[in-house]
């Protein structure tokens, strides 16, 4: 079976005016559609969290988290302190392969979850809330958080952070 090729070098030909109109219309439609879709997704998507972000010194944040964990310590889970703070500001630190501390919160109470990475970029996903954000060293994210169900909430790093990334799973324990 012979292979047929175009009779002339069609890649070198200029695009005609009718084709230019359709290419411009298609590009504009794509830009408008994607922009509108992303705006709608951001406003209505359940995965989108609306919070505040601040620049922070990673070492200062680490110290704040350590003080917080010791102040409200009620136990230990797999070598990580369990902190049971009152409603208000609660701290959570992401560092290579661990979330620190384990938080023990009360259902229906309002907390300001202050979370940051102190070493490398990490992903922060909270289930069953389906939150998902990126954590970068030097930035602290603050989110209003009201636990709606008692039980265990899982924290997962969804941004590859090294060889033991798959084991970077944390917990928030919520009681009645």
C-alpha positions as CSV (number, residue, x, y, z in Angstrom):
1,X,0.0,0.0,0.0
2,X,1.6,3.3,-1.1
3,X,1.9,6.2,1.4
4,X,0.3,9.3,0.1
5,X,1.9,12.6,1.0
6,X,0.5,16.1,0.4
7,X,1.4,17.4,-3.1
8,X,3.2,20.4,-1.7
9,X,4.8,21.6,1.5
10,X,1.6,22.7,3.3
11,X,3.3,23.6,6.6
12,X,5.0,26.6,4.8
13,X,1.7,28.0,3.5
14,X,0.2,31.1,5.0
15,X,-3.1,30.8,6.9
16,X,-6.0,32.4,5.0
17,X,-8.1,35.2,6.5
18,X,-11.1,32.9,7.1
19,X,-9.0,30.4,9.0
20,X,-7.4,33.3,11.1
21,X,-10.9,34.4,12.2
22,X,-11.8,30.9,13.3
23,X,-8.5,30.4,15.1
24,X,-8.9,33.7,17.0
25,X,-12.6,32.9,17.9
26,X,-11.6,29.4,19.1
27,X,-8.7,30.9,21.2
28,X,-11.0,33.6,22.7
29,X,-13.7,31.1,23.5
30,X,-11.2,28.8,25.2
31,X,-9.8,31.6,27.3
32,X,-13.3,32.9,28.3
33,X,-14.7,29.5,29.0
34,X,-11.7,28.3,31.1
35,X,-11.6,31.6,33.1
36,X,-15.3,31.5,33.8
37,X,-15.1,27.8,34.7
38,X,-12.2,28.3,37.1
39,X,-13.9,31.2,38.8
40,X,-17.1,29.2,39.3
41,X,-15.1,26.2,40.5
42,X,-13.3,28.3,43.0
43,X,-16.5,29.8,44.4
44,X,-18.6,26.7,44.5
45,X,-16.1,23.8,44.7
46,X,-16.1,22.1,48.1
47,X,-12.4,21.5,47.9
48,X,-11.6,25.2,48.0
49,X,-10.8,26.6,51.3
50,X,-10.9,30.3,52.0
51,X,-8.4,31.5,54.5
52,X,-5.6,33.9,55.2
53,X,-1.9,33.6,54.5
54,X,1.0,35.2,56.2
55,X,4.7,35.2,55.8
56,X,6.4,33.5,58.7
57,X,9.9,32.4,59.8
58,X,9.8,28.6,59.7
59,X,12.0,28.3,62.8
60,X,9.7,30.7,64.7
61,X,6.6,28.8,63.6
62,X,8.3,25.5,64.7
63,X,8.9,27.0,68.2
64,X,5.3,28.2,68.4
65,X,4.0,24.8,67.5
66,X,6.3,23.1,70.1
67,X,5.1,25.4,72.8
68,X,1.5,24.9,71.8
69,X,1.9,21.1,71.8
70,X,3.5,21.1,75.3
71,X,0.9,23.6,76.7
72,X,-2.1,21.5,75.7
73,X,-0.6,18.0,75.8
74,X,-3.0,15.3,77.0
75,X,-1.2,12.2,75.7
76,X,0.8,10.7,72.9
77,X,0.0,8.8,69.8
78,X,2.8,6.9,68.0
79,X,5.4,9.1,69.6
80,X,3.7,12.4,68.6
81,X,2.0,14.6,71.3
82,X,-1.8,14.8,71.4
83,X,-2.9,18.4,72.1
84,X,-6.4,19.2,73.3
85,X,-6.7,23.0,73.1
86,X,-9.7,25.2,73.8
87,X,-11.6,26.7,70.8
88,X,-9.5,29.4,69.1
89,X,-6.1,29.2,67.5
90,X,-4.7,25.7,67.0
91,X,-1.3,24.9,65.4
92,X,-0.3,22.2,63.0
93,X,3.2,21.8,61.5
94,X,4.2,19.9,58.4
95,X,7.8,18.7,58.4
96,X,9.3,15.9,56.4
97,X,7.2,12.8,56.8
98,X,5.1,13.9,59.8
99,X,2.3,16.2,61.0
100,X,2.8,17.6,64.4
101,X,1.0,17.5,66.8
102,X,-2.1,15.3,66.7
103,X,-5.0,17.6,67.5
104,X,-7.9,16.6,69.7
105,X,-10.8,19.0,69.1
106,X,-14.5,19.2,70.1
107,X,-17.3,18.8,67.6
108,X,-19.2,22.0,66.7
109,X,-16.6,24.4,68.2
110,X,-14.8,27.0,66.1
111,X,-11.1,26.8,65.6
112,X,-8.6,28.8,63.6
113,X,-6.3,26.2,62.1
114,X,-2.9,27.6,61.7
115,X,-0.8,25.3,59.4
116,X,2.6,25.7,57.8
117,X,5.5,23.7,56.4
118,X,8.9,24.3,58.1
119,X,11.2,22.4,55.6
120,X,10.0,21.6,52.1
121,X,6.8,22.0,50.2
122,X,4.0,19.7,51.4
123,X,0.4,19.2,50.3
124,X,-2.3,19.5,53.0
125,X,-5.4,17.5,52.5
126,X,-8.0,17.1,55.3
127,X,-10.5,14.3,55.0
128,X,-13.6,14.1,55.1
129,X,-13.6,17.9,54.5
130,X,-11.8,17.4,51.2
131,X,-9.6,20.5,51.7
132,X,-6.5,20.5,49.7
133,X,-3.8,23.3,49.7
134,X,-0.1,23.6,49.1
135,X,2.1,24.5,52.0
136,X,5.4,26.3,51.3
137,X,8.1,27.0,53.9
138,X,7.9,30.7,54.9
139,X,4.0,30.9,54.7
140,X,1.4,30.2,57.4
141,X,-2.1,29.5,56.3
142,X,-5.0,30.2,58.7
143,X,-8.4,28.6,58.2
144,X,-11.7,28.7,60.1
145,X,-12.5,25.1,61.0
146,X,-15.6,23.7,62.7
147,X,-15.5,19.9,63.0
148,X,-19.0,18.7,62.1
149,X,-18.6,15.0,62.9
150,X,-17.0,13.2,65.8
151,X,-14.3,10.7,64.9
152,X,-11.0,10.7,63.2
153,X,-10.0,13.2,60.4
154,X,-7.1,12.2,58.2
155,X,-4.3,14.6,57.2
156,X,-2.5,13.6,54.1
157,X,0.5,15.1,52.3
158,X,-0.4,15.1,48.7
159,X,2.8,16.7,47.4
160,X,5.8,14.4,47.0
161,X,8.2,15.4,49.8
162,X,10.7,12.5,49.8
163,X,11.1,8.7,50.1
164,X,8.8,8.3,53.0
165,X,6.1,10.6,51.6
166,X,3.6,7.8,51.5
167,X,3.8,7.5,55.3
168,X,3.0,11.2,56.0
169,X,-0.4,10.8,57.4
170,X,-1.6,12.7,60.5
171,X,-4.8,12.9,62.5
172,X,-7.3,15.3,64.0
173,X,-9.4,13.5,66.7
174,X,-12.8,15.0,67.2
175,X,-15.0,14.2,70.2
176,X,-18.6,15.1,71.1
